[in-house]
Amino acid sequence: MSVLPTLNLIGAGRVGQTLGRLWHAQGVLQLQDVLTTSAASAQAAVDFIGAGRPATALTGLRPADYCFIAVPDRQLAASAAALAQTPGLPPATAFHASGALAAAELAPLQARGWRIASAHCILSFATPATAVQQFAGTPCALEGEAAALAPLQALFSAIGAQCFTVPAEDKLLYHAAAVFGTNFLPVLQATAEALWQHSGVPPALLPRLRATLLRNAVDNLLALGPAGALTGPAARGDAALVQRQGQAVAQWDEQAGAAYAALSALAGRLARDGQL
Ligand SMILES: NC(=O)c1ccc[n+]([C@@H]2O[C@H](COP(=O)([O-])OP(=O)(O)OC[C@H]3O[C@@H](n4cnc5c(N)ncnc54)[C@H](OP(=O)(O)O)[C@@H]3O)[C@@H](O)[C@H]2O)c1
């Protein structure tokens, strides 16, 4: 019987539980210690993963081949510093899952001889239960020390991820792409709905407007691509209307007016050049 590499999990929320369960269920890694902020949440994570031992402190963690630090981004540096100071843990491979932050966030571990990397899966991990079902085929951006990347690629590929590498200096822009592609969509929709309400569209019609326009926009985008699906005054090159409309929006809300102007400029470039 072959012995699986071992994994300690520091942070086991949506991402930690999802990947932990997939690695365990598919016989890729042996889940060892699972550390969160409380005994109850660590136990709940272990229950969901189906393996591992709950832990409540770094001291007492057993040595492992891999340490996945799946805490929120703002906790990463402190967690890495604390792990680097933990006695009894020989250097291994540590990685985090942030899209925006580079492996260098784990520098205190690297200074102690650990190999460091980051592995960002482009999936909205809404809940571990849904993410486990949706994970196969997810693109996964790897970045970090060369010695860590090859084994991590094997770990992620084994559970169905499609791995590629991103340079450390491009991680902020790489992650900004996802912000444009997904996070801003609800903001644009909220702005449109506020403007409709402001201009007297009956609230009862908003759900229908939302569904129809969004669905058509997505269908057109998928069929025609961004440049082909672009419509509106900036796409038509109607600079006078863009300016008057921008001023009207700015009077309603200064930030929305600035967003209208910036997006109209990008729309004009997209219409003219077919790309940004
Ligand atoms: N959510 C996504 O869609 C998504 C997608 C791609 C990448 N990511 C990245 O994945 C990483 C984790 O995000 P997440 O969404 O899984 O976060 P999450 O659901 O909020 O889970 C965070 C986990 O970290 C634990 N934790 C917090 N501080 C800790 C500490 N000091 N020591 C030990 N454990 C600690 C929490 O413990 P408790 O359980 O006790 O609260 C929880 O288990 C982040 O780097 C994020 O950028 C997230």
The ligand as a Gaussian input file, in Angstrom:
#p B3LYP/6-31G(d) Opt

LIG

0 1
 N      -14.230000      32.065000      -1.189000
 C      -13.819000      32.057000      -2.463000
 O      -14.633000      32.040000      -3.396000
 C      -12.330000      32.027000      -2.780000
 C      -11.951000      31.739000      -4.087000
 C      -10.594000      31.619000      -4.385000
 C       -9.655000      31.856000      -3.395000
 N      -10.056000      32.199000      -2.134000
 C       -9.006000      32.392000      -1.115000
 O       -9.041000      31.311000      -0.186000
 C       -8.550000      31.749000       1.084000
 C       -9.569000      31.386000       2.151000
 O      -10.802000      31.991000       1.817000
 P      -12.209000      31.362000       2.302000
 O      -13.252000      31.990000       1.448000
 O      -12.100000      29.888000       2.395000
 O      -12.300000      31.977000       3.786000
 P      -13.349000      31.569000       4.927000
 O      -14.472000      30.773000       4.376000
 O      -13.646000      32.848000       5.647000
 O      -12.508000      30.616000       5.890000
 C      -11.386000      31.089000       6.571000
 C      -10.918000      30.017000       7.539000
 O       -9.752000      30.505000       8.216000
 C       -9.916000      30.285000       9.617000
 N       -9.081000      31.262000      10.285000
 C       -9.180000      32.606000      10.328000
 N       -8.155000      33.132000      11.031000
 C       -7.392000      32.090000      11.421000
 C       -6.184000      31.973000      12.185000
 N       -5.546000      33.052000      12.641000
 N       -5.675000      30.730000      12.397000
 C       -6.306000      29.621000      11.915000
 N       -7.442000      29.677000      11.189000
 C       -7.973000      30.896000      10.958000
 C      -11.402000      30.414000       9.860000
 O      -11.722000      29.787000      11.080000
 P      -13.256000      29.621000      11.555000
 O      -13.814000      28.502000      10.731000
 O      -13.131000      29.267000      12.995000
 O      -13.913000      30.949000      11.293000
 C      -11.930000      29.663000       8.637000
 O      -11.887000      28.273000       8.860000
 C       -8.292000      33.248000       0.950000
 O       -6.942000      33.453000       0.660000
 C       -9.151000      33.637000      -0.259000
 O       -8.651000      34.787000      -0.942000
 C      -11.363000      32.275000      -1.791000

